[in-house]
């Protein structure tokens, strides 16, 4: 089963035992952005989303089917 972006971020944050404040600090974004991301806000800046996802070795990219998917970096 594929996770949604909010589920993925929340799950990974919890796996790393980080609070929203700690994740925001590490990613260089505001706490409000993390809250919006985890709540599934539909209008978020992709560059900031990728700042957060980079901490998990992932990034958002458009795919050929015009849907947005997670690209998990190998490693």
N, C-alpha and C positions, 0 to 999 in steps of 0.2 A: 504494500500500500504506500503510495506516494504522500509525503507530508506537504502541507501548505507551508508557505514561507513563514507565517507567524508561528506555526507549530514547530518548525525546524529551529528557528532562532530561540524560542523559549526552551525547547528540549536541550539544545546544545548549551545554552547558558546555565541551565540547571545541572547538566552533566558536569560542567566545570565549576559548579558551586559558586557562581557569581550572582550578585544582586544586579538589578537593573542599573543602579548607580555605578557599580564596578564595571559592568560591560560598557556603559556609555563612556566612562573615563578611558578605558583601554582602547576603544574604537575611535575616540576623538569626536564623539557626537554628543548631543544633549540627552538627558534622561527622558525628556518629552518625546524625542525621536524614537527611543527604544520602546517606550510605552505604546506609541502609535504603531510601530512596526509589529509588536507582539499582539496588538489588538486588530491587526489586519486593515489598517487605514489604506484606502485605495490610491491615494495620491502622495507618494513618497519619492524623494529624489533618489534616482538609481545610484548615483555616486556615493551617497551616504549609506544606502543599503549595502553596497559592495564594501564600504569601509568596515561595516559590522561583520559581514560574511567572511571577509579576509581573515578574521581571527579564527574562523572555523575551517580554513582551507577551502572555501567555496566562493562562488561569485554568481551573480545573476547575468544571464545572457539571453538575447532573443534567439529563438531557434527558427528553422525554416518553416514550421507550421504556424508561425506568427503567435505562438504562445510563449510565455516566459517560463524558463526552467532553471533549475539549479545545476551548476557545473561544478562537480567535486574535483578539486585538484588531487592528483595522485600523490601519494606520499604518506 
